[in-house]
Amino acid sequence: MNAVEPSADTVIRPLALRILKVQLGVALAAGLIGLLARGKAVGLSALGGGLIGVIANLYMTFNALRPSATAGGALARLLFGQLVKVGLTVAMFLAAARVPWLSWPALLGSYLATLVVFWWVPLRAGRNGN
């Protein structure tokens, strides 16, 4: 008896949503920790850094998961989405640089944490068979 393979939609979409949820949770937690440990400026900087990662990934996720008629079309959309994601990230960092009280370590640390989540959640799901 052959087992039925799950479709890409039933695997990828829930995983992508889980990544976004965990990234948002990390951004909120970093903001709260920064606020409690170092004050408003650090808390907002950490929250901002995390949101830069979440917003850019949110765009990329919704763009990449739209249905496509061909594999070439899907690849083109994926590549364009990556380009826009990088552009959004750069633009948001440039906007953040204009904030006079910004804490760069908090901003960058929280942003990097969202990048770690992007890789950690799928690895963890793969090990657990989810």
C-alpha positions in Angstrom: 0.0 0.0 0.0 1.4 3.4 -1.0 1.2 6.3 1.3 -0.2 9.5 -0.1 2.4 12.3 -0.3 1.2 15.6 1.1 0.9 18.4 -1.4 3.2 21.3 -1.3 0.4 23.6 -0.2 -0.5 21.4 2.8 3.2 21.5 3.9 4.6 24.8 2.8 1.8 27.2 3.7 1.5 26.1 7.3 5.3 26.2 7.7 5.5 29.7 6.2 2.8 30.9 8.6 4.6 29.3 11.5 7.8 31.1 10.5 6.0 34.4 10.4 4.3 33.8 13.8 7.5 32.9 15.5 9.3 35.8 13.9 6.6 38.2 15.2 6.8 36.6 18.6 10.6 37.1 18.6 10.2 40.7 17.6 7.7 41.4 20.3 9.7 39.5 23.0 12.9 41.4 22.0 11.0 44.7 22.2 9.7 43.8 25.7 13.0 42.6 27.0 14.7 45.7 25.6 12.1 47.9 27.2 12.3 46.2 30.6 16.1 45.9 30.6 17.2 49.2 29.1 14.3 51.5 28.6 12.0 52.8 25.9 14.6 53.6 23.2 16.2 50.2 23.4 12.8 48.5 23.5 11.5 50.4 20.5 14.8 49.8 18.6 14.6 46.1 19.2 10.9 46.0 18.2 11.8 47.9 15.1 14.6 45.6 14.1 12.4 42.6 14.5 9.6 44.2 12.5 12.0 44.9 9.7 12.6 41.2 9.4 8.9 40.3 9.8 7.7 42.8 7.2 10.2 41.9 4.6 9.6 38.2 5.1 5.8 38.8 5.1 6.0 40.4 1.6 8.3 37.6 0.3 6.0 34.9 1.8 2.8 36.2 0.3 4.5 36.8 -3.1 6.1 33.4 -3.3 3.0 31.4 -2.2 0.7 32.8 -4.9 -0.3 30.1 -7.4 1.6 30.0 -10.6 0.8 28.4 -14.0 4.4 27.4 -14.7 7.6 26.5 -12.9 9.3 29.4 -14.7 6.7 31.8 -13.5 7.0 30.6 -10.0 10.8 31.0 -10.1 10.5 34.5 -11.6 8.1 35.5 -8.9 10.4 34.0 -6.2 13.5 35.9 -7.6 11.5 39.2 -7.9 10.2 38.7 -4.4 13.7 38.3 -3.0 14.8 41.4 -4.8 11.9 43.4 -3.3 12.5 41.9 0.1 16.1 43.1 0.0 15.0 46.5 -1.2 12.4 46.8 1.6 14.9 45.7 4.2 17.4 48.4 3.0 14.7 51.0 2.9 13.6 50.2 6.4 17.1 50.3 7.7 17.7 53.7 6.0 14.5 55.0 7.6 15.6 53.7 11.0 19.0 55.4 10.6 17.2 58.7 10.7 15.9 58.1 14.2 18.3 60.0 16.6 17.8 57.9 19.7 18.1 54.5 17.9 20.0 51.7 19.6 21.8 50.0 16.7 22.8 46.9 18.8 19.1 46.3 19.8 17.9 47.0 16.2 20.4 44.7 14.6 20.2 42.0 17.3 16.5 41.7 16.9 16.7 41.7 13.1 19.3 39.0 13.2 17.0 37.0 15.6 14.3 37.0 12.9 16.8 35.7 10.4 17.7 32.9 12.7 14.0 32.0 13.1 13.7 31.8 9.3 16.1 28.9 9.3 15.5 27.4 12.7 11.7 26.8 12.3 12.0 24.7 9.1 15.0 22.8 10.6 13.0 22.0 13.7 10.0 21.0 11.7 12.0 18.7 9.6 13.5 17.0 12.6 10.1 16.5 14.2 8.5 15.4 11.0 6.1 18.3 11.0 
